[in-house]
């Protein structure tokens, strides 16, 4: 179920309209199943979408693993305020031998990372999962060591430092992480070190409602074209692009530009970095 529960799931607008429909259906046929849905939706989602301290609301109430609610700017007046959100602590040897697991009503989980579902793994699957995580940590370590310049799209302070420019572009968020997309284009001026071969590494997310196709340019020269297919699976991944030596020779800074193809738009970008290239570059 990971492609269903992870990512930007459980839209508040949808639940609100389902509640209105359910009341209509119950009026026509007073079946207990409609009353039970109404109760679950009100407690698990509507109350869960309201911050009890500020009254701000979430557009999405994610139910995945290691997720966090992102409260918006629109407010409620005194709805869902609950100052006595007591926690229930229970020990779960199946999950961990040294720590307790806090179990709380879903609608009371605010301003913290949580999980509503857990993966069930066989011993061999668990060993593979641990090995995969270790390999990913090692890949990230090598990537950090090789990094010359890093910018976090959507972080306004970071973007100001690299002269972010663009047309018809906006900030987005996915799984609590900021990014930037554009219907036309956006760019950054990035410092480089041309003494060694370089590569561009861009972080994307696989969750997109329709296929995105766009170009990556460096100082106006096409580096590559990228297509992100339509998918409901939320997963961050890196793509590495080789930078030809002649594009950076004698330069201390380059402009990296993401430009939408005609009739399309760029995929959201969550990380842009210039690295010292070594070995064969592979798309992740």
Secondary structure, DSSP 4 states (H G I P E B T S, - for coil): -HHHHSSS--BHHHHHHHHHHHHHHHHHS--HHHHHHHHHIIIIIITTTB-TTT-EEESB---SSSB---EEEEE-SSSS--S----EEE--TTT-SS--EEE--GGG--SS-B-S------HHHHHHHHHHHHHHHHHHHHHHHHEEEEE-TT-HHHHHHTT-EEEEEEEEEETTEEEEEEEEEEEEEEE--TTS-EEEEEEEES-BSS-EEEEEEETTEEEEEEEE--BS---EEEEEEEEPHHHHTT-SEEEEEEEEPTT--PPPEEEEEEEE--S-----
